[in-house]
Amino acid sequence: MEASPLTRQHRPSSFQPKIDSLYEQLLTLHEDEEPEFDVGFWREFFLLRPDRASLQRRLEAISVEDLLQIQGATQQLFQQAVVHMNSRYGLSDESALDVCPESHLRLIPVRLTAQTLTVFLGIVLAKRYTNPSSEIITLLAGLDEVDPVFLNFANAIENVIRSGESGTFLVQSSKSIGAESVAVDVRQKAIEVAISLTAGAYQTSLVSYFTHRDLFPCLMKYIEAADDPLHVFQPFLLLGLLTNYNQFEFRNPYRLKLEDFVNETAIQKIILGLGAVCSRSRDCYVAIQEDIEQGWTLSNTLKYISLGVLARSRSSTPTRNATQPEDTKDLFSMLPGSDASILLPAYDFTNANKLFSHTLISNRSSNPKSEFPFSAFLSLTSYILHHAYRSPSPTLYGHLNLITLRILIEDQSLCTKLFSPDLSTTRPQSSTSQSTPSHTTSAVGSAHPSTSPPSTSSTVSSPT
């Protein structure tokens, strides 16, 4: 019997995912000429599910000098991602394939491409460069190709956010089951990519491509169609970043649109989203330390009159939070989280649009048991001011909210509406609505905000 031509290979100790090997092949520094990756490599690269942790770990391990040495690979990655976002013949939209494989086989790979771009831009743009503008342009597109590449990038982002589609194939299959949910998810991923570029390249000229390609209509269309108030957070944050970009150097078109915006449906959606995000951010403080006053009990009464020894025999109910005081200080110093960034566009909208200010005060949720969005805003403000002395972040956010409140109370019509009987009726308090620190009034009264956005040197006095 003839010997088999096949040879047995030993089982490796661990298997490397295919996408991880592609990351390694792409981001490895070559001493000789950098390789050119063919169409098959990129089709496979964007077809596979991205490993965000692996890509982030590899990019963080590369220094700025080494990153500039492999600029050919980074340029190809960004440019091919833009091509795939504009492509009509992708096959890797995982949500579409999971929902309805037969009718969604021709959907574009926007979702997976956007996930890769979000991680790539977030890590690369966060590094410290000697000349940020020129070096970032070199890494992403090259000085000779920056205009066509970023114009195509801005067009792709705008098209995806506006319609959730690329070409006509998603429109043709949109009548199928699950197409709407796929489109919404793709639009969210596109907004995340835009936020990554805008926030990371804020001190460069790359953000100006989003001013030439107006994203305001598509962002408002997305907000108006959002069913969940929390879905408003990201597009509203992107709008705030674009509104503040070089606002003192030229007439920012986004700020001009804020002043003239009168779509009440979109404004109400924004305010409901603002209230939901403020409630979620406020609950982070409550989760660390519960501050609801306990009702009168026999045990509490005995302790109040220094007879607590008589109540020791009773079984005490364990508290919800058993965090040590030292750990509590560390946890409070990390707040507010990223949700608080919505306070910047809230200030911009309040300062620029009177309709938004009036709606912010009077808007209420359709659920009678939920709290007012403005109440959630005030509650979060009180917690931020209470812990403003712990780190610069709550100090600046507290100053920003005080400026927003000052804009509201300095308007006579808003004050009249704020103290009208319609808004003074008692409403049931939601389960997440918590009591606020008792020193809020004194903190607001003692602060001296200005009508301009706070600088990094702004401070708020610590509570006593």
Secondary structure in CASP SS format (residue, H / E / C, confidence):
PFRMAT SS
TARGET T0000
AUTHOR 0000-0000-0000
METHOD secondary structure of the structure
MODEL  1
M C 1.00
E C 1.00
A C 1.00
S C 1.00
P C 1.00
L C 1.00
T C 1.00
R C 1.00
Q C 1.00
H C 1.00
R C 1.00
P C 1.00
S C 1.00
S C 1.00
F C 1.00
Q C 1.00
P C 1.00
K H 1.00
I H 1.00
D H 1.00
S H 1.00
L H 1.00
Y H 1.00
E H 1.00
Q H 1.00
L H 1.00
L H 1.00
T C 1.00
L C 1.00
H C 1.00
E C 1.00
D C 1.00
E C 1.00
E C 1.00
P C 1.00
E C 1.00
F C 1.00
D C 1.00
V H 1.00
G H 1.00
F H 1.00
W H 1.00
R H 1.00
E H 1.00
F H 1.00
F H 1.00
L H 1.00
L C 1.00
R C 1.00
P C 1.00
D C 1.00
R H 1.00
A H 1.00
S H 1.00
L H 1.00
Q H 1.00
R H 1.00
R H 1.00
L H 1.00
E H 1.00
A H 1.00
I C 1.00
S C 1.00
V H 1.00
E H 1.00
D H 1.00
L H 1.00
L H 1.00
Q H 1.00
I C 1.00
Q H 1.00
G H 1.00
A H 1.00
T H 1.00
Q H 1.00
Q H 1.00
L H 1.00
F H 1.00
Q H 1.00
Q H 1.00
A H 1.00
V H 1.00
V H 1.00
H H 1.00
M H 1.00
N H 1.00
S C 1.00
R C 1.00
Y C 1.00
G C 1.00
L C 1.00
S C 1.00
D C 1.00
E H 1.00
S H 1.00
A H 1.00
L H 1.00
D H 1.00
V H 1.00
C C 1.00
P C 1.00
E C 1.00
S C 1.00
H C 1.00
L C 1.00
R C 1.00
L C 1.00
I C 1.00
P C 1.00
V H 1.00
R H 1.00
L H 1.00
T H 1.00
A H 1.00
Q H 1.00
T H 1.00
L H 1.00
T H 1.00
V H 1.00
F H 1.00
L H 1.00
G H 1.00
I H 1.00
V H 1.00
L C 1.00
A C 1.00
K C 1.00
R C 1.00
Y C 1.00
T C 1.00
N C 1.00
P H 1.00
S H 1.00
S H 1.00
E H 1.00
I H 1.00
I H 1.00
T H 1.00
L H 1.00
L H 1.00
A C 1.00
G C 1.00
L C 1.00
D C 1.00
E C 1.00
V H 1.00
D H 1.00
P H 1.00
V H 1.00
F H 1.00
L H 1.00
N H 1.00
F H 1.00
A H 1.00
N H 1.00
A H 1.00
I H 1.00
E H 1.00
N H 1.00
V H 1.00
I H 1.00
R H 1.00
S H 1.00
G C 1.00
E C 1.00
S C 1.00
G C 1.00
T C 1.00
F H 1.00
L H 1.00
V H 1.00
Q H 1.00
S H 1.00
S C 1.00
K C 1.00
S C 1.00
I C 1.00
G C 1.00
A H 1.00
E H 1.00
S H 1.00
V H 1.00
A H 1.00
V H 1.00
D H 1.00
V H 1.00
R H 1.00
Q H 1.00
K H 1.00
A H 1.00
I H 1.00
E H 1.00
V H 1.00
A H 1.00
I H 1.00
S H 1.00
L H 1.00
T H 1.00
A H 1.00
G H 1.00
A C 1.00
Y C 1.00
Q C 1.00
T C 1.00
S C 1.00
L C 1.00
V C 1.00
S H 1.00
Y H 1.00
F H 1.00
T H 1.00
H H 1.00
R C 1.00
D C 1.00
L C 1.00
F H 1.00
P H 1.00
C H 1.00
L H 1.00
M H 1.00
K H 1.00
Y H 1.00
I H 1.00
E H 1.00
A H 1.00
A C 1.00
D C 1.00
D C 1.00
P H 1.00
L H 1.00
H H 1.00
V H 1.00
F H 1.00
Q H 1.00
P H 1.00
F H 1.00
L H 1.00
L H 1.00
L H 1.00
G H 1.00
L H 1.00
L H 1.00
T H 1.00
N C 1.00
Y C 1.00
N C 1.00
Q C 1.00
F C 1.00
E C 1.00
F C 1.00
R C 1.00
N C 1.00
P H 1.00
Y H 1.00
R H 1.00
L H 1.00
K H 1.00
L H 1.00
E H 1.00
D H 1.00
F C 1.00
V C 1.00
N C 1.00
E H 1.00
T H 1.00
A H 1.00
I H 1.00
Q H 1.00
K H 1.00
I H 1.00
I H 1.00
L H 1.00
G H 1.00
L H 1.00
G H 1.00
A H 1.00
V H 1.00
C H 1.00
S H 1.00
R H 1.00
S H 1.00
R H 1.00
D H 1.00
C H 1.00
Y H 1.00
V H 1.00
A H 1.00
I H 1.00
Q C 1.00
E C 1.00
D C 1.00
I C 1.00
E C 1.00
Q C 1.00
G C 1.00
W C 1.00
T C 1.00
L H 1.00
S H 1.00
N H 1.00
T H 1.00
L H 1.00
K H 1.00
Y H 1.00
I C 1.00
S C 1.00
L C 1.00
G H 1.00
V H 1.00
L H 1.00
A H 1.00
R C 1.00
S C 1.00
R C 1.00
S C 1.00
S C 1.00
T C 1.00
P C 1.00
T C 1.00
R C 1.00
N C 1.00
A C 1.00
T C 1.00
Q C 1.00
P H 1.00
E H 1.00
D H 1.00
T H 1.00
K H 1.00
D H 1.00
L H 1.00
F H 1.00
S H 1.00
M C 1.00
L C 1.00
P C 1.00
G C 1.00
S H 1.00
D H 1.00
A H 1.00
S H 1.00
I H 1.00
L H 1.00
L H 1.00
P H 1.00
A H 1.00
Y H 1.00
D H 1.00
F H 1.00
T H 1.00
N H 1.00
A H 1.00
N C 1.00
K H 1.00
L H 1.00
F H 1.00
S H 1.00
H H 1.00
T H 1.00
L H 1.00
I H 1.00
S H 1.00
N C 1.00
R C 1.00
S C 1.00
S C 1.00
N C 1.00
P C 1.00
K C 1.00
S C 1.00
E C 1.00
F C 1.00
P H 1.00
F H 1.00
S H 1.00
A H 1.00
F H 1.00
L H 1.00
S H 1.00
L H 1.00
T H 1.00
S H 1.00
Y H 1.00
I H 1.00
L H 1.00
H H 1.00
H C 1.00
A C 1.00
Y C 1.00
R C 1.00
S C 1.00
P H 1.00
S H 1.00
P H 1.00
T H 1.00
L H 1.00
Y H 1.00
G H 1.00
H H 1.00
L H 1.00
N H 1.00
L H 1.00
I H 1.00
T H 1.00
L H 1.00
R H 1.00
I H 1.00
L H 1.00
I H 1.00
E C 1.00
D C 1.00
Q H 1.00
S H 1.00
L H 1.00
C H 1.00
T H 1.00
K H 1.00
L H 1.00
F C 1.00
S C 1.00
P C 1.00
D C 1.00
L C 1.00
S C 1.00
T C 1.00
T C 1.00
R C 1.00
P C 1.00
Q C 1.00
S C 1.00
S C 1.00
T C 1.00
S C 1.00
Q C 1.00
S C 1.00
T C 1.00
P C 1.00
S C 1.00
H C 1.00
T H 1.00
T H 1.00
S H 1.00
A H 1.00
V H 1.00
G H 1.00
S H 1.00
A C 1.00
H C 1.00
P C 1.00
S C 1.00
T C 1.00
S C 1.00
P C 1.00
P C 1.00
S C 1.00
T C 1.00
S C 1.00
S C 1.00
T C 1.00
V C 1.00
S C 1.00
S C 1.00
P C 1.00
T C 1.00
END
